[in-house]
Amino acid sequence: MNHDSVSRNSPSVGCTCPLCGELQGEFFYADRRDYFRCAVCGLVFVLPEQFLSSREEKAVYDQHENSPADARYRQFLSRLFEPMKSRLSPGDNGLDFGSGPGPTLSVMFEEAGHKMDIYDPFYASDKAPLSQRYDFITATEVLEHLHHPMEELNHLWFCLKPAGWLGLMTKRVTSLTEFATWHYKNDPTHVCFFSIQTFQWLADYWKAELIIAGDDVVLFRK
């Protein structure tokens, strides 16, 4: 662990966790950025002063070339699509949150007979869907980008109908040793990193059923 690379202005202990709100963020690791880990919920996070600007962030996303015509991208999304689809009833309506520049998961659910809305702060910014209620909500490769994870995840939970499903796909923190060489943290738009502990904390907080559906997929039932 390279303590010498910690920014001089970054606190060494006691910063506030952006998920659980506890003053339990402790130094975890540093390279080009400083990372802190919450002793309560296990979230690993970057402090706001090291976030990209909105313009810089969008410039990164604009390089993505995902589309429904890409079979490999569909296969990637199937890691969440399949376990979610198997738990839905015919005609259930859903929201794909953080749909990106080439919405695809929503198309896959529409092909399976579900009505879908999409929302993305950069590419589908009409907030009307965020005032609706849904049978299921998906967010693939979104959690790691959230600047206000508690606020944003609670809003999605509010938008979910009773007994509804929230499906999340994001790569998970496992250990400090693996984090040190983890490519996932090197994306400058990635600022929050979840673990099994973090998802268990959320399940307790929401009083929800938690299903670990894969190495990078979890489902919550309301």
C-alpha positions as CSV (number, residue, x, y, z in Angstrom):
1,M,0.0,0.0,0.0
2,N,1.5,3.3,-1.0
3,H,0.8,5.7,1.8
4,D,3.2,8.3,0.3
5,S,0.9,8.9,-2.7
6,V,-2.1,10.1,-0.5
7,S,-3.0,13.7,-1.3
8,R,-2.0,16.1,1.3
9,N,-5.5,17.6,1.5
10,S,-7.2,14.2,1.9
11,P,-8.2,13.1,5.4
12,S,-6.5,10.0,6.8
13,V,-9.4,9.0,8.9
14,G,-13.0,9.9,9.7
15,C,-14.5,11.1,6.4
16,T,-18.2,10.7,5.9
17,C,-19.4,7.7,3.9
18,P,-21.6,8.8,0.9
19,L,-23.7,5.7,1.3
20,C,-24.5,5.1,5.0
21,G,-23.6,8.6,6.1
22,E,-21.4,7.4,9.0
23,L,-18.2,9.2,9.9
24,Q,-16.3,5.9,9.4
25,G,-14.4,6.4,6.1
26,E,-10.8,5.3,6.6
27,F,-7.8,5.4,4.2
28,F,-7.8,2.2,2.0
29,Y,-5.5,2.8,-0.9
30,A,-3.9,5.4,-3.1
31,D,-2.6,5.7,-6.7
32,R,-3.7,8.5,-8.9
33,R,-6.6,9.0,-6.5
34,D,-7.2,8.4,-2.9
35,Y,-9.6,5.7,-1.8
36,F,-11.4,5.3,1.5
37,R,-13.4,2.4,2.9
38,C,-16.3,2.7,5.3
39,A,-16.0,0.6,8.4
40,V,-19.8,0.3,8.7
41,C,-21.1,-0.6,5.2
42,G,-17.8,-1.5,3.4
43,L,-18.2,0.9,0.6
44,V,-14.9,2.0,-1.0
45,F,-15.1,5.5,-2.4
46,V,-13.3,8.5,-3.8
47,L,-13.8,12.0,-2.3
48,P,-15.8,14.6,-4.4
49,E,-12.7,16.8,-4.9
50,Q,-11.3,14.1,-7.1
51,F,-14.4,13.6,-9.3
52,L,-14.3,14.6,-12.9
53,S,-16.4,17.5,-14.0
54,S,-19.7,16.7,-15.8
55,R,-18.1,17.6,-19.1
56,E,-15.1,15.4,-18.5
57,E,-17.3,12.6,-17.4
58,K,-19.6,12.8,-20.5
59,A,-16.5,12.8,-22.7
60,V,-15.6,9.4,-21.4
61,Y,-19.1,8.0,-21.8
62,D,-19.3,9.4,-25.4
63,Q,-16.5,6.9,-26.3
64,H,-18.8,3.9,-25.5
65,E,-20.1,2.2,-28.6
66,N,-22.8,-0.1,-27.1
67,S,-25.9,-0.9,-29.1
68,P,-28.7,-3.5,-29.4
69,A,-27.1,-4.8,-32.5
70,D,-23.9,-5.8,-30.6
71,A,-24.3,-9.5,-29.8
72,R,-21.4,-9.5,-27.4
73,Y,-22.9,-6.6,-25.5
74,R,-26.2,-8.4,-25.2
75,Q,-24.4,-11.4,-23.9
76,F,-22.7,-9.2,-21.3
77,L,-26.1,-7.8,-20.2
78,S,-27.6,-11.2,-20.1
79,R,-25.9,-11.7,-16.7
80,L,-28.5,-9.5,-15.2
81,F,-31.2,-9.9,-17.8
82,E,-31.7,-13.7,-17.3
83,P,-32.0,-13.8,-13.5
84,M,-34.3,-10.8,-13.6
85,K,-36.5,-12.1,-16.4
86,S,-37.0,-15.4,-14.7
87,R,-38.5,-13.6,-11.7
88,L,-40.9,-11.3,-13.6
89,S,-44.6,-11.8,-14.5
90,P,-45.9,-11.3,-18.0
91,G,-46.5,-7.6,-18.7
92,D,-44.4,-6.3,-15.8
93,N,-43.1,-2.8,-16.4
94,G,-39.6,-1.7,-15.8
95,L,-37.1,1.2,-15.7
96,D,-33.5,0.9,-16.9
97,F,-31.6,3.5,-14.9
98,G,-28.4,4.8,-16.4
99,S,-29.2,3.4,-19.9
100,G,-26.2,5.1,-21.5
101,P,-25.7,6.3,-25.1
102,G,-26.9,3.0,-26.7
103,P,-29.9,1.7,-24.6
104,T,-29.9,-2.1,-25.0
105,L,-31.1,-3.8,-21.8
106,S,-34.4,-2.0,-22.2
107,V,-34.7,-3.3,-25.7
108,M,-34.0,-6.9,-24.5
109,F,-36.8,-6.6,-21.9
110,E,-39.2,-5.1,-24.5
111,E,-38.5,-8.0,-26.8
112,A,-39.5,-10.3,-23.8
113,G,-42.8,-8.5,-23.6
114,H,-42.2,-5.9,-20.9
115,K,-42.9,-2.2,-21.1
116,M,-39.8,-0.2,-20.4
117,D,-38.8,3.4,-19.6
118,I,-35.2,4.6,-19.5
119,Y,-33.4,7.3,-17.7
120,D,-29.8,8.6,-18.0
121,P,-28.6,12.0,-16.8
122,F,-26.5,12.5,-19.9
123,Y,-28.5,10.7,-22.7
124,A,-32.1,10.4,-21.6
125,S,-32.4,13.2,-19.1
126,D,-36.2,13.6,-18.9
127,K,-36.9,13.0,-15.2
128,A,-40.6,12.0,-15.7
129,P,-39.8,8.3,-15.3
130,L,-38.3,9.0,-11.9
131,S,-41.7,9.9,-10.6
132,Q,-43.3,6.6,-11.8
133,R,-43.6,3.2,-10.0
134,Y,-42.2,0.1,-11.5
135,D,-42.4,-3.7,-11.1
136,F,-38.6,-3.9,-11.7
137,I,-35.7,-1.5,-12.1
138,T,-32.3,-2.3,-13.5
139,A,-28.9,-0.5,-13.3
140,T,-26.0,-2.1,-15.1
141,E,-22.5,-0.7,-14.7
142,V,-24.0,2.4,-13.0
143,L,-23.4,2.1,-9.3
144,E,-19.7,2.8,-9.6
145,H,-20.5,6.2,-11.2
146,L,-22.8,7.5,-8.5
147,H,-21.8,10.7,-6.8
148,H,-24.6,10.5,-4.2
149,P,-25.2,6.7,-3.9
150,M,-27.6,6.8,-0.9
151,E,-29.8,9.5,-2.4
152,E,-29.9,7.9,-5.8
153,L,-30.4,4.3,-4.7
154,N,-33.1,5.4,-2.2
155,H,-34.9,7.2,-5.0
156,L,-34.9,4.0,-7.1
157,W,-36.2,2.0,-4.1
158,F,-39.0,4.5,-3.7
159,C,-39.9,4.0,-7.4
160,L,-40.2,0.3,-6.9
161,K,-43.7,-1.2,-6.3
162,P,-44.1,-3.5,-3.3
163,A,-42.7,-7.0,-4.1
164,G,-40.8,-5.4,-7.0
165,W,-37.2,-6.2,-8.0
166,L,-34.1,-4.0,-8.2
167,G,-31.3,-5.6,-10.3
168,L,-27.8,-4.1,-10.0
169,M,-24.7,-5.0,-12.0
170,T,-21.3,-3.8,-10.8
171,K,-17.9,-5.4,-10.2
172,R,-17.3,-6.0,-6.5
173,V,-14.4,-5.2,-4.2
174,T,-13.0,-8.3,-2.6
175,S,-9.7,-7.5,-0.9
176,L,-7.1,-4.8,-0.7
177,T,-4.6,-7.0,-2.5
178,E,-6.8,-7.4,-5.5
179,F,-7.9,-3.8,-5.4
180,A,-4.3,-2.6,-5.8
181,T,-4.1,-4.2,-9.3
182,W,-7.8,-3.9,-10.2
183,H,-8.4,-2.4,-13.6
184,Y,-11.9,-1.3,-12.6
185,K,-10.7,1.4,-10.2
186,N,-8.6,3.0,-13.0
187,D,-11.6,4.4,-14.9
188,P,-11.7,8.0,-13.7
189,T,-15.6,8.0,-13.8
190,H,-15.7,5.1,-11.2
191,V,-16.0,6.7,-7.7
192,C,-17.9,4.1,-5.6
193,F,-17.0,0.4,-5.3
194,F,-19.4,-2.0,-3.6
195,S,-18.8,-5.3,-1.9
196,I,-21.0,-8.2,-0.6
197,Q,-20.8,-6.4,2.8
198,T,-22.2,-3.2,1.2
199,F,-25.1,-5.1,-0.4
200,Q,-25.9,-6.9,2.8
201,W,-25.9,-3.5,4.6
202,L,-28.4,-2.2,1.9
203,A,-30.6,-5.2,2.3
204,D,-30.8,-4.7,6.1
205,Y,-31.4,-1.0,5.6
206,W,-34.2,-1.6,3.1
207,K,-35.5,-4.7,4.9
208,A,-35.2,-6.4,1.6
209,E,-34.5,-9.9,0.3
210,L,-31.0,-10.0,-1.2
211,I,-30.0,-12.5,-3.9
212,I,-26.4,-12.8,-5.1
213,A,-27.1,-13.8,-8.8
214,G,-23.5,-13.8,-10.1
215,D,-20.0,-12.4,-9.6
216,D,-21.2,-8.9,-10.4
217,V,-25.0,-9.1,-10.2
218,V,-27.3,-8.8,-7.2
219,L,-31.1,-8.6,-6.9
220,F,-33.1,-7.0,-4.2
221,R,-36.8,-7.8,-3.6
222,K,-38.9,-5.1,-1.9
